[in-house]
Structure formats: structure tokens, C-alpha cells
Amino acid sequence: MASILISGGTGLIGKQLSKMLRENGHIVRILSRKTINNNTFVHWDINQQYISENALIGIDTIVHLSGEGIADGKWTDERKKEIIDSRVNSTKLLYSILSKGNHRVKSFISASAVGYYSEQGDKMMTETDSANTDFLGATCLAWENELDKISSLNIRTVKLRTGIVLSLAGGALKKMILPFKFGFGSAIGDGKQWMSWIHEKDLCKMYVFAIDNANLTGAYNAVAPSPVRNNEFSKQLASALNKPFWFPKVPKFILQLLFGEMSIVILGSTKASSQKIEDAGFVFQFSTLDSCLKNLVENK
């Protein structure tokens, strides 16, 4: 049984992961920006670089999920700063308290993203590939550089570079699914861009796997074994919803006009390999897009 402190514990994955960990017998505490007087929540303030003095009492594992949503708003200069700061400064804050010692934390499991690779065309990306130099790549690199400082404290550090998390409760799929529900679903751009995805349950199980397996360290792609092109993803989504698939694609220039630089999130091609985490012993429950979408739609 582990005692686990989670940042981002009230988010889409944080809620599910907390529930899964408690069901497995672990003790879970949540970092919160609100001051709540009970033993479940621990107060912190990233902007003020403040964290409660009792945050690490009894804690042996930290799961770090904090970060502003990449696609939650147009990428103005201010929004870009919020995206970077929410990741980098939150990690700096955790490093600052860990570097003081006087704790028993042995493992630090953190989110990262396949945005580390960003636009890479048809190339299959592995954990040894370098970060891209665009905004997504630079953000993830800055984030991971702070995570690497934590590993220098002799704390086992795992970075899960997460693909598109498929869930009907929120995230990318909830936004993508709307035109399909009204019968206007189609591919985006040229439809050839690769999408590296993962079922929400598999992602939560991967965090549990990383917590439980002391031999895991470094970066792992948190993606299913079968990335698909956007055209195929759109066809399978339409089929799972029993809705028509429109052959005219949404033109690239329209998305660029609507979303500006942020359109790379939709139009970029990232084909990431899951081989490293599979070689470590992780088994996916949903290894194909068909099984993933059927499960989500049937259980909505």
C-alpha cells in the first residue's frame, strides 16, 4: 500500500486515477488551490510558489498531473505563458519542497505529452527522439527538464508522454464528437495526419503500473499500440456512433483561420510508439481504436 499525493487530482484523469488507487487500497491525498480543512486535500498555490508544510507527511509517491489544457483557448501570448507556467512552475514548486529533504518520497510519476515530438509526419517516434522546436515541443521540453531535476534528488522519476486521451467525460473526444452527433462528421485537413491515442482507463492503469513497478524510470509514451490517421479515426468514430461519415474534409485553412497556431493540435501528425511500455510489461485493455470507441459509446 502506498501513500500518494496527486496534483491535478480533480481533473479528468485525476478523478478516475484517485478512485482506482483507493479501490486498490492506496491512501490518496490531493493538492488543491483551495484551503479545505480535511485530511484528503493539501493546499498549494503555484503562482505564489506556496505549498503546505505538511504536504509530504507520510507520502512516498507523488503523481503530477497539473497543467492548463493545451486546447482550451486560442494561443495568445498570455495563454501560452499560462500553459508553460502551469507545468514548469508547478514542477519547480514540488522540486523546492522535495529538495529540502525530511520526507520519504521515493517515486515521482508525472504527466508529459507526445506534444514533445509535435509535428513529425509519418515517422514513428520513440522515447529516444529529440523534442521538436515548436511551441508544443518547447513546452514539453521545459517541463521535462524540471522533472529531470527531481530525478537528481535520487527520486525515481517517470514521465508519461500522453497521447490524445479518449473519454466522453471531457478532453479532445468530447469536442471532436459534436459534429458527428449531428451527422456532419468528417476528416480534418488532408486526413493523413497520425493520431496517437489512449483510452482513459488504460492511461489510469498505466499510472498505477508506474507506481507499482520500481524498475520503471525515465520517459514512456502513454499511447495505444495502434496509432491511426485522422481519416480512419473519423470513419471509426462515425461508425461507433452509427452516424454518417462525410467525405468532404474540413479544409486546413479554415482551421488555421479559426484557431491560429493552435490548429497544430488538430492538424499535426504524431505517430508515437508504445513498444517501450509494453516491453516493461504493461498490457493494454484497449489496443485497437475499434475496441476503445465501442467501449466508450456503449458505456456513455
C-alpha positions in Angstrom: 0.0 0.0 0.0 1.4 3.4 -1.0 0.6 6.9 0.3 0.1 9.1 -2.8 -0.1 12.8 -3.3 -1.7 13.9 -6.6 -1.6 17.2 -8.3 -4.4 17.8 -10.8 -6.4 15.2 -8.8 -9.7 16.9 -9.6 -9.2 16.8 -13.4 -10.5 14.3 -15.9 -7.7 11.7 -15.3 -7.0 12.7 -11.7 -10.5 11.8 -10.5 -10.5 8.4 -12.2 -7.0 7.6 -11.0 -7.7 8.7 -7.4 -10.7 6.3 -7.4 -8.7 3.5 -8.9 -5.9 3.9 -6.4 -8.3 4.0 -3.4 -10.0 0.9 -4.7 -6.6 -0.8 -4.8 -6.0 0.1 -1.1 -3.7 3.1 -1.5 -4.0 6.3 0.5 -4.6 9.3 -1.7 -4.3 13.0 -0.9 -5.0 15.8 -3.4 -3.1 19.1 -3.9 -5.7 21.8 -4.1 -5.6 25.6 -4.7 -8.5 25.9 -2.2 -8.0 25.7 1.5 -10.0 22.7 2.7 -9.8 21.5 6.3 -9.7 17.8 6.0 -7.1 15.1 5.5 -7.8 14.5 1.9 -6.7 17.8 0.5 -3.4 19.7 0.8 -3.2 23.4 0.0 -0.8 24.8 -2.6 -0.6 28.0 -4.7 1.6 27.7 -7.8 1.6 31.4 -8.6 2.8 32.2 -5.1 5.1 29.2 -5.1 3.5 28.1 -1.8 2.8 24.6 -0.6 1.6 23.5 2.8 4.4 22.4 5.2 2.6 19.2 5.9 2.2 18.3 2.2 4.7 15.4 2.3 3.9 13.9 5.7 3.6 10.2 5.2 3.8 10.4 1.4 6.0 8.0 -0.5 4.8 8.7 -4.1 3.8 11.8 -6.0 1.7 11.8 -9.2 2.0 15.1 -11.0 -0.9 15.8 -13.4 -1.2 19.6 -13.2 -1.3 21.7 -16.3 -3.6 24.1 -18.2 -5.4 22.5 -21.1 -3.5 22.9 -24.4 -6.6 23.3 -26.5 -8.8 25.2 -24.0 -8.2 28.6 -25.6 -6.6 30.3 -28.6 -2.8 30.6 -28.2 -2.3 34.3 -27.4 1.0 35.2 -25.8 -0.8 35.3 -22.4 -2.3 31.9 -22.9 1.0 30.4 -24.0 2.6 31.7 -20.8 -0.2 30.1 -18.7 0.3 26.8 -20.5 4.0 26.8 -19.8 3.9 28.2 -16.3 1.3 25.8 -15.1 3.6 22.9 -16.0 7.0 24.3 -15.3 6.3 26.3 -12.2 4.2 23.6 -10.6 7.1 21.2 -11.0 9.5 23.8 -9.7 7.4 24.1 -6.6 7.4 20.4 -6.0 11.1 20.2 -6.5 11.6 23.0 -4.0 9.9 21.1 -1.2 11.5 17.8 -2.2 15.0 19.3 -2.3 14.7 20.2 1.4 14.7 16.6 2.4 12.9 15.4 5.6 10.5 13.3 3.6 10.1 9.7 2.5 9.1 10.2 -1.2 10.7 7.5 -3.4 8.8 7.9 -6.6 7.6 10.8 -8.7 5.3 9.9 -11.6 4.5 12.8 -14.0 2.4 13.5 -17.0 4.1 14.8 -20.1 2.8 14.7 -23.7 3.5 13.4 -27.2 3.5 17.1 -28.0 7.2 16.7 -27.1 7.6 15.3 -30.6 4.8 17.5 -32.1 4.6 17.6 -35.9 6.6 14.6 -37.3 4.8 13.4 -40.4 5.0 9.6 -40.8 8.0 9.0 -38.6 7.4 6.5 -35.7 8.6 8.4 -32.6 10.3 6.6 -29.7 11.4 7.9 -26.4 15.0 8.4 -27.6 13.9 11.0 -30.2 14.5 14.7 -29.5 11.9 17.3 -28.7 10.5 19.5 -31.5 11.4 23.2 -31.5 7.8 24.5 -32.0 5.6 25.7 -29.1 4.4 22.2 -28.1 7.8 20.7 -28.2 9.5 23.5 -26.4 6.8 23.4 -23.7 7.2 19.7 -23.1 11.0 20.0 -23.1 10.9 22.8 -20.5 8.5 20.7 -18.4 10.6 17.6 -18.6 13.8 19.5 -17.8 12.2 20.4 -14.5 11.2 16.8 -13.9 14.8 15.7 -14.5 15.9 17.9 -11.6 13.7 15.8 -9.4 15.4 12.6 -10.5 18.7 14.2 -9.5 17.4 14.0 -5.9 17.6 10.2 -6.1 13.8 10.0 -6.5 12.6 7.6 -9.1 11.1 9.7 -11.8 8.8 8.5 -14.6 7.5 10.7 -17.4 4.4 9.5 -19.3 4.2 11.3 -22.6 0.5 11.1 -23.2 -1.3 11.0 -26.5 -4.9 12.0 -27.1 -6.9 10.7 -24.2 -10.2 9.3 -25.4 -13.0 9.9 -22.9 -16.6 11.0 -23.3 -16.4 12.8 -19.9 -14.1 15.5 -21.3 -11.0 16.2 -23.3 -10.5 16.1 -27.0 -13.0 13.4 -27.9 -15.9 15.3 -26.2 -15.1 18.3 -28.5 -14.5 16.2 -31.7 -17.7 14.2 -31.3 -20.2 17.1 -31.6 -20.3 17.4 -35.4 -20.6 13.6 -35.6 -23.7 13.6 -33.4 -25.4 16.0 -35.8 -24.4 13.9 -38.8 -21.7 16.1 -40.1 -18.6 14.2 -39.1 -15.7 14.3 -41.5 -11.9 14.1 -41.6 -9.8 17.2 -40.8 -7.3 18.8 -43.1 -6.0 16.2 -45.5 -6.9 13.4 -43.1 -3.4 11.9 -43.4 -2.1 13.1 -40.0 -1.4 10.4 -37.5 -3.2 10.4 -34.1 -1.6 8.7 -31.1 -4.4 8.0 -28.7 -5.1 6.1 -25.4 -8.3 5.0 -23.6 -8.8 6.8 -20.3 -8.9 3.5 -18.4 -5.6 2.4 -19.9 -4.0 5.7 -19.0 -5.1 5.4 -15.4 -3.9 1.8 -15.3 -0.5 2.9 -16.7 -0.1 5.3 -13.8 -0.9 2.5 -11.4 1.6 0.3 -13.3 4.3 3.0 -13.0 3.6 3.5 -9.2 3.8 -0.3 -8.5 6.8 -1.1 -10.7 10.0 0.2 -9.1 12.1 -0.7 -12.2 10.3 1.9 -14.3 12.2 5.2 -14.8 12.5 7.9 -17.4 10.2 8.6 -20.3 7.5 6.3 -21.7 5.0 7.0 -24.5 1.5 6.7 -23.0 -0.2 5.7 -26.2 -2.1 2.7 -27.5 -0.2 0.3 -29.8 -2.2 1.3 -32.9 -2.0 5.0 -34.0 -4.3 5.8 -36.8 -4.6 8.5 -39.4 -7.2 11.2 -38.9 -9.3 9.9 -41.8 -9.5 6.4 -40.3 -10.2 7.8 -36.8 -13.1 9.9 -38.2 -14.6 6.9 -40.1 -14.4 4.6 -37.0 -15.9 7.3 -34.8 -18.8 7.8 -37.2 -19.3 4.0 -37.2 -19.2 3.7 -33.4 -21.8 6.4 -33.2 -23.9 4.9 -36.0 -23.7 8.3 -37.8 -22.8 9.1 -41.5 -19.3 10.0 -42.5 -18.9 12.9 -44.8 -16.2 12.6 -47.4 -15.6 16.3 -47.9 -12.8 17.1 -45.4 -12.7 20.3 -43.2 -10.1 22.4 -45.1 -6.8 23.1 -43.4 -7.0 26.9 -44.0 -10.4 27.1 -42.2 -9.0 25.5 -39.1 -5.9 27.9 -39.3 -8.3 30.9 -39.5 -10.3 29.7 -36.6 -7.6 28.5 -34.2 -4.4 30.2 -35.5 -1.2 28.5 -34.3 -3.2 26.2 -32.0 -4.5 24.4 -35.2 -1.3 22.3 -35.0 -3.0 20.3 -32.2 -5.6 19.2 -34.7 -3.5 19.2 -37.9 -0.2 18.0 -36.6 0.9 14.4 -37.2 2.4 12.5 -34.3 2.9 8.7 -34.6 4.3 7.5 -31.3 5.4 4.0 -30.4 4.1 2.1 -27.3 6.8 -0.5 -27.5 8.9 0.6 -24.5 6.0 0.5 -22.0 4.8 -2.8 -23.5 8.4 -4.3 -23.1 8.2 -3.2 -19.5 5.2 -5.5 -19.0 2.2 -3.2 -19.4 -0.8 -4.8 -21.1 -3.4 -2.6 -22.8 -7.0 -3.4 -22.3 -7.9 -1.3 -25.4 -5.2 -1.8 -28.0 -7.3 -1.0 -31.1 -9.4 2.1 -31.8 -12.4 0.0 -32.6 -12.5 -1.7 -29.2 -11.8 1.7 -27.5 -14.6 3.6 -29.2 -17.1 0.7 -28.8 -16.4 0.6 -25.1 -16.8 4.4 -24.6 -20.0 4.6 -26.7 -21.6 1.6 -25.1 -20.9 2.8 -21.6 -21.7 6.5 -22.0 
